[in-house]
Amino acid sequence: MITLHIITREEGQINRIAEWLLKENLVHGGVDVDYQDTLVLEGETLVRKTTYKLQARTKSLLYNIIEGGLKSNFHENPPYLYTSPIVNMDKDLAADLMANTLKI
């Protein structure tokens, strides 16, 4: 099992991604969305930009489906995607996640 981390600079896009993930049963238990300021250098100037980050739990077997869906559905401005492993999880929560996400 993994935690998805999806980052974009567009609030509307992060909402569309969340809706797609939930409707397709690619994640379980809802999604967490936060916004944060990110500092970047543009030339010699430090610039503050707002980014939106979505986090959700899923099966690692669904990663390729999620990555492909993001590339095809959001190709005009693709979000950043990375994952982190879930090392330990309550057995009831793990069973619930396995039962309520897309079967492959």
Disulfide bonds with the S-S distance in Angstrom:
none
